[in-house]
Structure formats: structure tokens, C-alpha cells
Amino acid sequence: MINPFLFQLLTLTLPNTTIPVEHYSFQNALNQNKVSAYCNYQAGRKNHERLIITATNQTKKPVKIGIPAGTYYEASVSNWQDHIITKSDSVLLPPLSRKSISMTAFCCESHDAGPKRGGRFFLKENPEPKSLELCNILDSLNIMNYSAQTAVWALFSDRETSAIYGADSSTVMTLRTYLGGVLNKPIIPFNRGVYVKRVRVSGGSTNNVRTRLSPPPPTFHCGNQMKVDSISASDDIHLSLYSFETEEEVGKIAQESILLKGKNLSRYIYNISLPQMVADEVYLVRLMRNGVVFKEWMYETV
């Protein structure tokens, strides 16, 4: 068997040597045994998550494979969330070589648990056309924020278009319009004021949300505003504050008290102590469930 490293060295040093690259879609490359691949979960940064696909070129020729948006991976554990890739990518594999590719993905079921880091996923052949179309929209418009996650959940959970929301009204309405047609549901106009709350950081009260500069730490008293469904008492729940512009975490949210209410396992979050906030900024309060962004609220400070 030819040594792959020697093969690459020869192709780089021999003059006038051109080896044609064979191009395949990911599925065709697998079906024709040109490559083998396996997939593991890696928790993502910002809004989206990551699937790590490790592909091995089984041939003695360079192979380039394209991994399209809409590629669907099923979790190896029944109560883990399946994931769908929303950002296409390609990779060039030298002969008999192996590479790992980090792919942008979103979870498909809001009610299931987040997978463990390194958890194995299996490729699902022939995903539904409507999921391919949605992911192509997300890919072409480069939508990787929380609006994309709510759209994926709406598609796979057959939700109303009002379940899609986010900071950018145009993006939200693009996704609501598409899914309204696909799911045959009313296209509901997006009221940004419901999603975005204006708060004062110098004291006072706005929209039933109170904040104070630290020290003492500013506090949100949200009442039922932060109602969260579809989580269980065993879920690992954390809250964090993020800058909307940079997507960087400003700090952890401590001292939250969470009330479990009713058989539907809704939680109401009260008296949240926040890191210091400044005026004229936009923040995201994100609830992480088992390491995955589950819900977020947006605040503009004045």
C-alpha cells in the first residue's frame, strides 16, 4: 500500500505533475465507497452548534466532497436531539488521508435533551425536501442566529409561524413566510416589541423589568415574562448575558430562582442578578438547557 505522506510529498516535488481531483457529493462519495465518515457532537459557540464529521479518503486519488445544507444526523441516544446542518461546506481529501470538518448545525427537537460532547451521530439518507429547502434558505442568507433555531423547531414540531422570532424583523418574516407556505399555516406578522424589551440601567421601571447598576448588581424582576416550557426538573439549566453586537458572553447570571409549576413543567424565572450593564447597548439573556441555547430574550438599555 502506498504511503499517503510519501504520495503527497511526491506530488508536491515532481515537476509538471497534475493529479485530477475527483468531485463527489457527500452522499455519493459514501455510497460509492470513495470515502468513509463518522460524526460526533461538539457544543457550539454563539447561537449554533457544531457537528464534527471525520472523513477518510479510501482511494489513491485526491477527492473533494461537498457537504450540503440539509444533511440530517440522527443521535445515537433516543432522547438526544437530532441535528441538521444549515451551512454547506466542502473538503479536499488527499489520497488515503483523513480530515475532520466542523459543520454548523441546529437541533431539531426542542423537547429532547442536548447530546453529550463527543456523542455519536448517524447520517440519515434522503431527508425531507422541505427541510432541505429551509436549510438552503438559511445557508444562502447566512442566517446562523436564534431565528434559525426557532425556524428549525417550527418545521420539525409543526408549530405556528409565531414560534419564529429574533432580533431582525426582516429575517423573521422571511422565515415565517416560507414556513407558513410549507406548513400551510397563517403567516403572522412579527411584533418586535414583544421580543425586544427596553430597560433602564440607571434605575426606574420599564416594561415591568427593573435594573440597577452594580454595585449592587442590576436585577431583573420578570414575573411571568420568562416562562419556559418543555424542560424537566432533571435538565441542567444556566442563564448568561451576551452582547448582541459581539456575541461574546458578558457574564453568568447568578442567584436565579426557578419555580417548577404544573404538570407541563413550565418554569418561571425570578429575581435574576446580572453582571454590570451599560446604557445604549443591546444584550441577550440566554437560557442554556443541557449546554444548548434553549431560549433567549433581548434587551435594549437606555
C-alpha positions as CSV (number, residue, x, y, z in Angstrom):
1,M,0.0,0.0,0.0
2,I,1.3,3.4,-0.9
3,N,2.3,5.7,1.9
4,P,-0.1,8.6,1.8
5,F,2.5,11.1,3.1
6,L,5.1,10.0,0.6
7,F,2.5,10.3,-2.1
8,Q,1.7,13.8,-1.1
9,L,5.4,14.7,-1.0
10,L,6.0,13.3,-4.5
11,T,3.1,15.2,-5.9
12,L,4.4,18.4,-4.5
13,T,8.1,18.0,-5.6
14,L,7.8,16.3,-9.0
15,P,7.6,18.9,-11.8
16,N,4.6,19.1,-14.2
17,T,2.7,16.6,-12.1
18,T,-1.0,17.1,-12.1
19,I,-3.4,14.6,-10.5
20,P,-7.0,15.2,-11.2
21,V,-9.3,15.8,-8.3
22,E,-12.5,13.7,-8.2
23,H,-15.6,15.6,-7.1
24,Y,-18.5,14.0,-5.2
25,S,-21.4,14.9,-3.2
26,F,-21.1,13.6,0.4
27,Q,-23.8,11.0,0.0
28,N,-22.5,9.8,-3.4
29,A,-19.0,9.5,-2.0
30,L,-20.2,7.4,0.8
31,N,-22.4,5.2,-1.5
32,Q,-19.6,4.6,-3.9
33,N,-17.1,3.8,-1.0
34,K,-14.9,6.7,-2.1
35,V,-14.9,7.9,1.5
36,S,-15.9,6.7,4.9
37,A,-17.1,9.0,7.6
38,Y,-18.4,9.3,11.2
39,C,-19.9,12.2,13.1
40,N,-19.6,13.4,16.7
41,Y,-21.2,16.3,18.6
42,Q,-19.3,19.3,19.7
43,A,-21.1,22.1,21.6
44,G,-21.0,25.2,19.5
45,R,-20.4,28.8,20.3
46,K,-22.8,31.7,19.9
47,N,-26.2,30.6,18.7
48,H,-25.5,27.5,16.7
49,E,-23.9,24.1,17.4
50,R,-21.2,22.0,15.8
51,L,-21.1,18.6,14.4
52,I,-17.6,17.2,13.7
53,I,-17.5,15.0,10.6
54,T,-14.4,12.9,10.2
55,A,-13.9,11.7,6.6
56,T,-11.4,9.3,5.2
57,N,-10.4,9.1,1.6
58,Q,-10.4,5.4,0.7
59,T,-8.8,5.9,-2.8
60,K,-5.4,6.7,-4.2
61,K,-6.6,9.8,-5.8
62,P,-7.5,13.2,-4.3
63,V,-11.2,13.5,-3.6
64,K,-13.2,16.7,-2.9
65,I,-16.6,16.2,-1.2
66,G,-19.4,18.7,-0.8
67,I,-21.5,18.5,2.4
68,P,-24.7,20.3,1.7
69,A,-27.0,22.3,4.0
70,G,-29.9,20.0,4.9
71,T,-27.7,17.0,5.8
72,Y,-29.5,15.3,8.7
73,Y,-27.8,13.4,11.5
74,E,-29.7,11.2,14.0
75,A,-28.5,10.9,17.5
76,S,-27.3,7.6,18.8
77,V,-29.3,8.0,22.0
78,S,-33.0,8.1,21.7
79,N,-33.7,11.1,23.9
80,W,-30.9,13.2,22.4
81,Q,-31.7,15.9,19.9
82,D,-31.2,15.1,16.2
83,H,-29.2,17.8,14.3
84,I,-29.4,19.2,10.8
85,I,-26.6,21.0,9.0
86,T,-27.5,24.6,7.9
87,K,-24.2,25.7,6.4
88,S,-22.8,23.9,3.4
89,D,-19.0,23.2,3.1
90,S,-16.6,21.2,1.2
91,V,-13.3,19.5,1.9
92,L,-10.4,18.3,-0.2
93,L,-9.0,14.9,0.9
94,P,-5.6,13.9,-0.4
95,P,-5.2,10.2,-1.2
96,L,-5.8,7.8,1.7
97,S,-5.9,10.8,4.1
98,R,-8.3,11.7,6.9
99,K,-9.7,15.1,7.9
100,S,-12.2,16.4,10.4
101,I,-14.7,19.1,9.3
102,S,-16.6,21.3,11.8
103,M,-20.2,21.9,10.5
104,T,-22.8,24.5,11.6
105,A,-25.9,22.7,12.8
106,F,-29.1,23.2,14.8
107,C,-31.0,20.8,16.9
108,C,-34.4,19.5,15.5
109,E,-36.4,18.7,18.7
110,S,-36.7,21.3,21.4
111,H,-38.2,18.8,23.9
112,D,-35.3,16.3,23.8
113,A,-32.1,16.6,25.8
114,G,-28.9,18.1,24.4
115,P,-26.3,15.5,23.4
116,K,-23.1,15.0,25.4
117,R,-19.9,16.3,23.9
118,G,-18.4,13.6,21.7
119,G,-21.7,11.8,21.3
120,R,-22.0,9.8,18.1
121,F,-24.5,10.7,15.3
122,F,-25.5,8.7,12.2
123,L,-26.3,10.1,8.8
124,K,-29.9,9.9,7.7
125,E,-30.3,9.2,4.0
126,N,-32.9,11.1,1.9
127,P,-34.1,13.8,4.3
128,E,-37.4,15.5,3.6
129,P,-37.4,18.1,0.8
130,K,-38.9,20.8,3.0
131,S,-36.1,20.5,5.4
132,L,-33.6,20.8,2.6
133,E,-35.3,23.9,1.3
134,L,-35.3,25.6,4.7
135,C,-31.6,24.8,5.2
136,N,-30.8,26.2,1.8
137,I,-32.5,29.4,2.7
138,L,-30.6,29.6,6.0
139,D,-27.4,28.9,4.1
140,S,-27.9,31.4,1.3
141,L,-28.9,34.2,3.6
142,N,-26.2,33.2,6.1
143,I,-28.7,33.0,9.0
144,M,-27.0,31.5,12.0
145,N,-28.7,33.3,14.8
146,Y,-31.5,32.2,17.1
147,S,-34.1,32.9,14.4
148,A,-32.7,29.9,12.5
149,Q,-33.1,27.7,15.5
150,T,-36.7,28.7,16.1
151,A,-37.4,28.1,12.4
152,V,-35.9,24.5,12.6
153,W,-38.0,23.8,15.6
154,A,-41.1,25.2,14.0
155,L,-40.6,22.9,10.9
156,F,-39.9,19.7,12.8
157,S,-42.5,20.3,15.5
158,D,-45.2,21.6,13.1
159,R,-45.6,24.9,15.1
160,E,-47.3,28.1,14.2
161,T,-45.3,30.7,12.4
162,S,-45.5,32.9,15.5
163,A,-43.0,30.5,17.1
164,I,-40.3,32.0,14.9
165,Y,-38.7,35.2,16.4
166,G,-35.5,37.1,16.8
167,A,-33.8,40.4,16.7
168,D,-34.0,41.1,13.0
169,S,-37.6,41.6,11.7
170,S,-36.7,41.1,8.1
171,T,-35.1,37.7,8.8
172,V,-38.0,36.6,11.0
173,M,-40.6,37.5,8.4
174,T,-38.6,35.7,5.6
175,L,-38.6,32.5,7.7
176,R,-42.3,32.9,8.8
177,T,-43.4,33.4,5.1
178,Y,-41.5,30.4,3.9
179,L,-42.7,28.1,6.7
180,G,-46.2,29.4,6.5
181,G,-46.4,28.2,2.9
182,V,-44.7,24.8,3.6
183,L,-46.8,24.0,6.7
184,N,-50.0,25.6,5.4
185,K,-50.3,27.9,8.4
186,P,-51.2,31.6,8.7
187,I,-48.2,33.9,8.3
188,I,-48.4,36.0,11.4
189,P,-46.7,39.5,11.4
190,F,-43.8,39.8,13.8
191,N,-44.1,42.3,16.6
192,R,-40.5,43.1,17.5
193,G,-41.6,44.9,20.7
194,V,-42.8,41.6,22.1
195,Y,-39.3,40.1,21.7
196,V,-37.2,43.2,22.4
197,K,-37.6,44.9,25.8
198,R,-36.3,48.4,26.6
199,V,-34.8,48.8,30.1
200,R,-33.2,51.5,32.1
201,V,-29.9,50.8,33.8
202,S,-29.9,53.9,35.9
203,G,-33.0,52.9,38.0
204,G,-36.7,53.2,37.5
205,S,-39.0,50.7,35.9
206,T,-39.7,49.9,32.2
207,N,-42.0,47.1,30.9
208,N,-42.1,45.5,34.4
209,V,-38.4,44.9,34.3
210,R,-36.2,46.6,36.9
211,T,-32.5,47.1,36.7
212,R,-29.8,48.8,38.8
213,L,-26.2,49.3,38.1
214,S,-23.8,47.3,40.1
215,P,-22.9,47.6,42.9
216,P,-25.4,46.3,43.8
217,P,-25.8,44.1,40.7
218,P,-28.7,45.0,38.4
219,T,-31.7,42.8,38.9
220,F,-34.5,41.7,36.5
221,H,-37.8,41.1,38.2
222,C,-39.5,39.4,35.3
223,G,-42.6,37.8,36.8
224,N,-44.2,35.5,34.2
225,Q,-42.2,37.2,31.3
226,M,-39.6,34.5,31.3
227,K,-41.9,31.5,31.2
228,V,-40.1,28.4,29.8
229,D,-41.9,25.2,28.7
230,S,-40.7,21.8,27.7
231,I,-38.0,21.4,30.3
232,S,-37.8,18.9,33.1
233,A,-36.6,19.1,36.7
234,S,-33.5,17.0,35.7
235,D,-32.4,19.4,33.0
236,D,-29.1,21.4,33.5
237,I,-30.3,25.0,33.3
238,H,-28.0,28.1,33.2
239,L,-28.6,31.7,32.3
240,S,-26.0,34.0,30.8
241,L,-25.8,37.6,29.5
242,Y,-24.4,38.2,26.0
243,S,-23.5,41.3,24.0
244,F,-25.7,41.4,20.9
245,E,-23.1,43.1,18.7
246,T,-20.1,40.8,19.5
247,E,-21.9,37.6,20.6
248,E,-19.5,37.4,23.5
249,E,-20.6,36.4,26.9
250,V,-20.7,39.3,29.3
251,G,-21.1,37.1,32.3
252,K,-23.0,34.4,34.1
253,I,-26.4,35.2,35.6
254,A,-26.4,34.1,39.2
255,Q,-28.9,33.7,42.0
256,E,-31.8,32.8,39.8
257,S,-34.7,31.2,41.5
258,I,-36.7,28.8,39.3
259,L,-40.2,27.7,40.1
260,L,-41.5,24.4,38.7
261,K,-45.2,24.9,38.1
262,G,-47.8,22.4,37.0
263,K,-47.6,19.1,35.1
264,N,-46.3,20.8,32.0
265,L,-43.1,21.5,33.8
266,S,-43.1,25.2,33.0
267,R,-40.5,27.2,34.8
268,Y,-40.9,30.9,35.9
269,I,-37.6,32.7,36.5
270,Y,-37.5,35.5,39.0
271,N,-35.0,37.9,40.6
272,I,-32.1,37.4,38.2
273,S,-28.9,39.1,39.3
274,L,-26.9,40.3,36.3
275,P,-23.4,41.3,35.5
276,Q,-23.0,45.1,35.1
277,M,-24.9,46.6,32.1
278,V,-24.3,50.0,30.5
279,A,-26.7,52.3,28.7
280,D,-27.2,52.4,24.9
281,E,-26.3,48.8,24.5
282,V,-28.2,45.7,23.3
283,Y,-28.0,42.5,25.3
284,L,-29.3,38.9,25.1
285,V,-30.3,36.9,28.1
286,R,-29.9,33.3,27.1
287,L,-31.2,30.2,28.8
288,M,-29.0,27.2,28.2
289,R,-30.5,23.8,28.6
290,N,-28.0,20.9,28.8
291,G,-25.4,23.1,27.1
292,V,-27.7,24.2,24.3
293,V,-29.3,27.6,23.7
294,F,-33.0,26.9,24.5
295,K,-34.5,30.4,24.7
296,E,-33.4,34.0,24.7
297,W,-34.7,37.5,25.5
298,M,-33.3,40.7,24.0
299,Y,-32.9,43.9,26.0
300,E,-32.0,47.4,24.8
301,T,-30.7,49.6,27.6
302,V,-31.4,53.3,27.8
